[in-house]
Amino acid sequence: MNNQSVATIIVTFNPNLDVLENLIRNIYKKSEKIIVVDNFYKDTSYSDLESIVKKYSIILEKLDKNYGIAKAQNVGLNISSKFDVGYVLFFDQDSSPDQHLIENLLKAHQKLSLDIGFDKIGILGARYLDSRQNNPPPFIKFGFLTLERCNCESFDSIVEVDYVISSGSLVSMFGVNIIGGMREDLFIDYVDIEWGLRARNKGLLNFGVCSALMEHSLGDNPIKFGRKFIPIHSPLRHYYHFRNAILLYKESWVPVNWKFIDAYRLVLKFVFYSLFTKNPLSHSYKMILGIYHGIIGKSGQLNED
């Protein structure tokens, strides 16, 4: 409970090595262990990646193929469990954390421990800024049948949420033992949502920490629609997005209000991606395929051969 040391897990897949090194440089003096888990990609320069690992004396676990983010995160969790650390912190390869992010997440955890008890705390998430958008996205919480956007009233605000994005998220080893590992059959997308909802189902509370800042980009180049910027992924990512949503809707333990709200948003996304993306037919096909596979219970990596 008093162990404030942190193991940081960074999942990579064909990373921009300059961006990755910048991430490592920002955290390596503040994290007891840094573990890079690489999902194999044929064009990755492994000699350059290994030189970065050697430079910062961090752990590199090279997987023999792309197993998806959930599997890679679980590999990182397994390695972390072998060390005497109190917390694990997750990052995507392209995130750029503020120099005080780890410190502020730990401070928030300490404060919450006094307020609600250490054993009630689930996952804490950072506030991410996307330079391509005008305003930082708010944290998310679901009401009865409404989505509540939880904005930061002050720099030191800590807001209760249903889930946070995995990059920039911190959880105690105690919390990991309660929640369990990531759901590997989802492969990618909805992995962090499922983990956050599962934490709440186990009786833990998740929070967004307004003082924990990082730069992070969701999706490819977003499309401006009215006053909003809508993040766009590839057709393949939209397949996983829609399939995994359906898989979660079928889970009896997932809150009914979340299912209704997310399903409504999923319909809106289907219409938008089918009309306003490049190659809309490709997006539509992959989304429909994802819905079908979700209904029949197909999971794991999509075989496109």
C-alpha positions as CSV (number, residue, x, y, z in Angstrom):
1,M,0.0,0.0,0.0
2,N,2.9,2.3,0.7
3,N,5.0,1.1,-2.2
4,Q,5.0,4.1,-4.6
5,S,7.2,2.5,-7.3
6,V,5.8,2.2,-10.8
7,A,6.4,-0.2,-13.6
8,T,5.5,1.4,-17.0
9,I,4.2,-0.8,-19.8
10,I,4.5,0.5,-23.4
11,V,3.0,-1.5,-26.2
12,T,4.5,-0.9,-29.6
13,F,3.6,-1.9,-33.2
14,N,5.8,-0.4,-35.9
15,P,6.6,2.6,-33.7
16,N,8.1,5.9,-34.8
17,L,11.3,5.5,-32.8
18,D,11.9,9.2,-32.3
19,V,8.5,9.6,-30.7
20,L,9.0,6.4,-28.7
21,E,12.3,7.6,-27.4
22,N,10.8,10.9,-26.4
23,L,8.1,9.1,-24.4
24,I,10.8,6.9,-22.6
25,R,13.0,10.0,-22.0
26,N,10.0,11.7,-20.2
27,I,9.4,8.9,-17.8
28,Y,12.5,6.8,-17.3
29,K,13.8,8.6,-14.2
30,K,10.3,8.4,-12.6
31,S,9.5,4.8,-13.3
32,E,11.2,2.0,-11.4
33,K,10.8,-0.3,-14.4
34,I,10.0,0.4,-18.1
35,I,8.8,-2.6,-20.1
36,V,8.4,-2.3,-23.9
37,V,6.2,-5.1,-25.4
38,D,6.5,-5.1,-29.1
39,N,3.9,-6.7,-31.4
40,F,5.8,-7.9,-34.4
41,Y,5.8,-5.9,-37.6
42,K,8.0,-6.9,-40.5
43,D,9.3,-3.3,-41.3
44,T,10.3,-2.4,-37.7
45,S,14.0,-1.6,-37.3
46,Y,14.7,-3.9,-34.4
47,S,18.4,-2.9,-34.3
48,D,17.4,0.7,-33.7
49,L,14.7,-0.3,-31.2
50,E,17.2,-2.4,-29.3
51,S,19.7,0.5,-29.2
52,I,17.0,2.6,-27.5
53,V,16.3,-0.1,-25.0
54,K,20.0,-0.5,-24.2
55,K,20.5,3.3,-23.9
56,Y,17.8,3.5,-21.2
57,S,18.4,0.1,-19.6
58,I,14.8,-1.0,-20.1
59,I,13.1,-4.3,-20.7
60,L,12.1,-5.3,-24.2
61,E,9.8,-8.2,-24.9
62,K,9.6,-9.0,-28.6
63,L,6.5,-11.0,-29.6
64,D,6.7,-13.3,-32.5
65,K,3.6,-11.9,-34.2
66,N,1.0,-9.2,-33.7
67,Y,-1.2,-10.6,-30.9
68,G,-3.1,-7.3,-30.3
69,I,-2.9,-4.7,-27.6
70,A,-4.7,-6.8,-24.9
71,K,-2.3,-9.7,-25.1
72,A,0.7,-7.4,-25.2
73,Q,-0.6,-5.5,-22.1
74,N,-1.0,-8.8,-20.3
75,V,2.5,-9.8,-21.1
76,G,3.6,-6.5,-19.6
77,L,1.5,-7.1,-16.5
78,N,3.1,-10.6,-16.1
79,I,6.6,-9.1,-16.3
80,S,5.6,-6.3,-13.9
81,S,4.4,-8.8,-11.3
82,K,7.9,-10.2,-11.0
83,F,9.2,-6.9,-9.5
84,D,8.4,-5.2,-6.2
85,V,6.3,-2.4,-7.6
86,G,3.2,-0.9,-6.2
87,Y,1.7,0.4,-9.5
88,V,1.6,-0.2,-13.2
89,L,1.2,2.5,-15.8
90,F,0.2,2.0,-19.4
91,F,1.2,4.0,-22.5
92,D,0.7,3.8,-26.2
93,Q,3.8,4.3,-28.3
94,D,2.8,7.7,-29.6
95,S,1.8,9.4,-26.3
96,S,3.8,12.3,-24.9
97,P,3.3,12.7,-21.1
98,D,3.9,15.8,-19.2
99,Q,7.0,15.5,-16.9
100,H,4.8,15.6,-13.8
101,L,2.2,13.0,-15.0
102,I,3.4,10.1,-12.9
103,E,3.9,12.3,-9.9
104,N,0.4,13.7,-10.2
105,L,-1.3,10.3,-10.8
106,L,0.4,9.0,-7.6
107,K,-0.7,12.1,-5.6
108,A,-4.3,11.6,-6.8
109,H,-4.1,7.9,-5.7
110,Q,-2.9,8.9,-2.3
111,K,-5.6,11.5,-1.9
112,L,-8.3,9.1,-3.0
113,S,-6.9,6.5,-0.6
114,L,-7.6,8.9,2.3
115,D,-11.0,9.9,0.9
116,I,-12.5,6.5,0.0
117,G,-10.0,3.9,0.9
118,F,-7.1,2.3,-1.0
119,D,-9.1,-0.9,-1.6
120,K,-11.9,1.0,-3.4
121,I,-9.7,2.6,-6.1
122,G,-9.6,1.1,-9.6
123,I,-8.0,2.8,-12.6
124,L,-6.8,6.4,-12.7
125,G,-6.6,8.1,-16.1
126,A,-4.7,11.0,-17.5
127,R,-6.2,14.0,-19.3
128,Y,-5.1,13.9,-22.9
129,L,-4.7,16.8,-25.3
130,D,-5.0,16.2,-29.0
131,S,-3.3,19.0,-30.9
132,R,-5.6,18.5,-33.8
133,Q,-8.6,19.5,-31.8
134,N,-9.6,22.8,-30.2
135,N,-10.5,21.5,-26.8
136,P,-9.2,18.6,-24.7
137,P,-11.8,15.8,-24.7
138,P,-13.7,15.5,-21.4
139,F,-13.7,12.4,-19.2
140,I,-16.8,10.2,-19.7
141,K,-19.4,8.9,-17.3
142,F,-22.8,7.3,-18.1
143,G,-26.0,8.5,-16.5
144,F,-29.3,6.7,-16.6
145,L,-29.7,7.1,-20.4
146,T,-27.4,10.0,-21.0
147,L,-23.6,10.3,-21.6
148,E,-22.2,12.8,-19.1
149,R,-19.1,14.7,-20.1
150,C,-17.0,15.4,-17.0
151,N,-15.0,18.5,-17.5
152,C,-12.2,19.6,-15.2
153,E,-13.4,22.4,-12.9
154,S,-9.9,23.1,-11.8
155,F,-6.4,21.8,-12.4
156,D,-6.5,19.6,-9.3
157,S,-9.9,18.1,-9.9
158,I,-10.4,14.4,-9.7
159,V,-13.6,13.2,-11.4
160,E,-15.3,9.8,-11.1
161,V,-15.7,8.1,-14.5
162,D,-16.8,4.8,-15.9
163,Y,-13.6,4.1,-17.7
164,V,-10.4,5.9,-19.1
165,I,-8.3,5.3,-22.2
166,S,-5.5,2.9,-21.5
167,S,-2.7,5.2,-22.4
168,G,-1.7,7.3,-19.4
169,S,-3.7,5.0,-17.0
170,L,-2.4,4.0,-13.6
171,V,-3.6,1.1,-11.4
172,S,-2.2,-0.4,-8.2
173,M,-1.0,-4.0,-8.2
174,F,-3.8,-4.5,-5.7
175,G,-6.3,-3.3,-8.2
176,V,-4.8,-5.5,-11.0
177,N,-5.2,-8.5,-8.8
178,I,-8.9,-7.6,-8.2
179,I,-9.7,-6.7,-11.8
180,G,-7.7,-9.3,-13.6
181,G,-5.9,-9.0,-17.0
182,M,-7.1,-7.5,-20.3
183,R,-9.6,-9.5,-22.4
184,E,-7.3,-10.8,-25.2
185,D,-10.0,-12.0,-27.5
186,L,-11.0,-8.4,-28.2
187,F,-7.6,-7.9,-29.8
188,I,-7.9,-4.1,-30.1
189,D,-10.6,-1.5,-29.4
190,Y,-13.0,-1.6,-26.4
191,V,-10.2,-3.3,-24.4
192,D,-9.8,-0.4,-22.0
193,I,-13.6,0.2,-21.9
194,E,-14.2,-3.5,-20.9
195,W,-11.4,-3.3,-18.3
196,G,-12.9,-0.1,-16.8
197,L,-16.4,-1.5,-16.7
198,R,-15.1,-4.7,-15.2
199,A,-13.3,-2.8,-12.5
200,R,-16.6,-1.1,-11.5
201,N,-18.3,-4.4,-11.6
202,K,-15.8,-5.7,-9.1
203,G,-16.7,-2.8,-6.8
204,L,-13.8,-0.4,-7.6
205,L,-14.1,3.2,-8.7
206,N,-12.3,4.8,-11.7
207,F,-11.2,8.4,-11.9
208,G,-9.9,10.9,-14.3
209,V,-7.0,13.1,-13.0
210,C,-7.1,16.6,-14.4
211,S,-3.5,17.4,-13.4
212,A,-2.1,14.4,-15.2
213,L,-1.6,15.7,-18.7
214,M,-0.3,14.2,-21.9
215,E,-0.5,14.7,-25.6
216,H,-2.2,11.8,-27.4
217,S,-3.9,11.4,-30.7
218,L,-6.9,9.2,-31.2
219,G,-7.5,7.9,-34.7
220,D,-6.1,9.2,-38.0
221,N,-6.8,12.7,-39.2
222,P,-10.1,13.8,-37.6
223,I,-12.9,15.2,-39.7
224,K,-14.5,18.5,-38.7
225,F,-18.3,18.1,-38.4
226,G,-20.0,21.2,-37.2
227,R,-18.2,22.3,-34.1
228,K,-16.8,18.8,-33.4
229,F,-13.7,16.9,-34.7
230,I,-14.6,13.3,-35.3
231,P,-11.7,10.9,-35.0
232,I,-11.5,8.5,-38.0
233,H,-9.8,5.1,-38.0
234,S,-9.1,2.6,-40.8
235,P,-11.9,0.3,-42.0
236,L,-10.1,-2.6,-40.2
237,R,-10.2,-0.7,-36.9
238,H,-13.9,0.1,-37.4
239,Y,-14.4,-3.7,-37.8
240,Y,-13.0,-4.3,-34.3
241,H,-14.8,-1.3,-32.9
242,F,-18.2,-2.6,-34.0
243,R,-17.5,-6.3,-33.4
244,N,-16.2,-5.7,-29.9
245,A,-19.1,-3.4,-29.0
246,I,-21.6,-6.2,-29.9
247,L,-19.5,-8.7,-27.9
248,L,-19.8,-6.5,-24.8
249,Y,-23.5,-5.9,-25.3
250,K,-24.0,-9.7,-24.9
251,E,-22.3,-9.7,-21.5
252,S,-24.9,-10.0,-18.7
253,W,-22.7,-8.1,-16.2
254,V,-22.2,-5.1,-18.3
255,P,-24.5,-2.2,-17.2
256,V,-27.7,-2.0,-19.2
257,N,-27.6,1.8,-19.3
258,W,-24.1,1.7,-20.8
259,K,-25.3,-0.8,-23.5
260,F,-28.2,1.5,-24.6
261,I,-26.1,4.7,-24.7
262,D,-23.2,3.1,-26.5
263,A,-25.5,1.3,-29.0
264,Y,-27.1,4.6,-29.8
265,R,-23.7,6.2,-30.4
266,L,-22.7,3.2,-32.4
267,V,-25.6,3.8,-34.8
268,L,-24.6,7.4,-35.2
269,K,-21.0,6.4,-35.9
270,F,-22.2,3.8,-38.5
271,V,-24.1,6.5,-40.4
272,F,-21.2,9.0,-40.2
273,Y,-18.5,6.6,-41.2
274,S,-20.6,5.3,-44.1
275,L,-21.2,8.8,-45.5
276,F,-18.2,11.1,-44.6
277,T,-15.1,8.9,-44.8
278,K,-12.9,8.2,-47.7
279,N,-13.8,4.9,-49.3
280,P,-17.1,4.7,-47.5
281,L,-18.0,1.3,-49.0
282,S,-14.9,-0.2,-47.4
283,H,-15.9,1.3,-44.0
284,S,-19.5,0.1,-44.3
285,Y,-18.4,-3.4,-45.3
286,K,-16.0,-3.8,-42.4
287,M,-18.6,-2.3,-39.9
288,I,-21.3,-4.7,-41.1
289,L,-18.8,-7.6,-40.9
290,G,-17.9,-6.6,-37.4
291,I,-21.6,-6.5,-36.4
292,Y,-22.1,-9.9,-37.9
293,H,-19.1,-11.4,-36.2
294,G,-20.1,-9.9,-32.9
295,I,-23.6,-11.5,-33.2
296,I,-22.2,-14.9,-33.9
297,G,-19.5,-14.6,-31.2
298,K,-16.4,-14.5,-33.4
299,S,-13.5,-12.9,-31.7
300,G,-9.7,-12.6,-31.9
301,Q,-7.7,-11.2,-34.8
302,L,-9.5,-10.9,-38.2
303,N,-8.0,-13.2,-40.8
304,E,-8.1,-11.2,-44.0
305,D,-6.4,-13.8,-46.2
